[in-house]
Amino acid sequence: MPTIHDLVAAIRDREGVQAVVVLGRDGLVIDAQAQPTTDAENVAAHVPPVMLAAEELGHSSQQGALQTAVLEHERGFAIVASLSEDAVLLVLALPTVNLAQLLYELRRNRANIASLV
């Protein structure tokens, strides 16, 4: 059976993916693989406020709980996916990543990922 580390490595190995971080809702890293230029702990610490704002938007707009948020930045994407009440997945990717395929794979495998955390 694959471990969370195996899963993080598999996502990180995808073309265009710079970093994969599994973190708690408190912003503490559970597992991470990133390019040496990416400080996974620093990035993870910024995820909880983003999650909170997205959750509040979903509730106030009657869209429900956050599943996945895609943030497009000048030099790439940040994908934040809720795995469970306790865990979050963050994927940082280059603008050249096949975003549709990556999002599909994350959605399709959300339950499997969550079961490993």
N, C-alpha and C positions, 0 to 999 in steps of 0.2 A: 504494500500500500504506500502511495507517495506521501511524503511529509510536506509541511508548509514550506520548508526550505526548497524542496524539489519544485513545488508549484511556482514559487517566486522566481526561481531560476528559469523555469520554462517560459514564463511571461517576459522576463528580462532578456531572454535570448531572441525574442522576436525583433525583426528588423525595425529600426526606428524608435525602439523603447530605450530610454536612458536610465530609468530607475523604477523599481517596484518596491513599495513599502507596505507592509501589513502593520497596522498600528491599532492601539486601543483608542477608545473614544476620548481618552484623556491626553492623547497626543504622544504617548510613549511607544517606541518602536518594539514590535514583536519580532519581526524579521524584515530584512531589507537587503537588496542588491542594487548598487548604483555605480555610475561612473565615479572615478576618484574626485572629480570636480563637484560632485553633488553631496552635500552634507545631509544625509537622510534624516538624522535626528532633528536638525534645524527645520527642514521642510515639514516633517511630521508634526512638529509643534504648532505649525500654522494651519493645520487641517481642521481641528475642532471648531474654531470660530466660523470657518466656511461651512462646515456641516450644520452648525446651529442656524446660521442665516438661511441656508437652503431649506432646512426643515421648517423654519418659521414661514418662509414663503410658500411652501407646499401646503401647510395647514391653513394659512390665511387665504390662499386662493382655492381652497378645497380640492387640491390635487393629491393630498395624502402624503405619506411618508416618503422621504427621499430614497431613491434607489441608486441613481447614478447622476453625477454632475460632470459636465465637460466644460472646462475653462480653457478658452483659447487665448494664449498670450502671444506676444510679439515673436518669440522664438520657439514656440511649441505649445503642447497641450498638457493640461493637468486633468486627469480623470480620477474622480473620487467616487468610490462605490461602497455603499453600505453592505456589509457582510452579515452582521448580526447586531444585537443591542450593544455588544461589547467591542466589535472589531470593524475596521474600515480598511479598504484597499486603496492605495494611491499609486497611480501609474503616471510617470512623466515621459512624454514622447516628443520626438522631433516633428516639425510640420510636415515632413515627408512620410510619416507613418500612414499605413492604410487604416485610417480611423474607423471606418465602417466595419471592417473585419475584426479589428481589435475590440470594439464595443460589442459586437455580436458574440465573440468568444467569451468575453467577460460575463455577459448576461447569461449565456448558455451554461457556463460553468460556475455561476455564483453559488449555488447550493453545495457543490463539491468543494469549492474554496472555503466556504463558511464551515463546513464539517471538519476541516483540518485545523481550524483555529481554536 
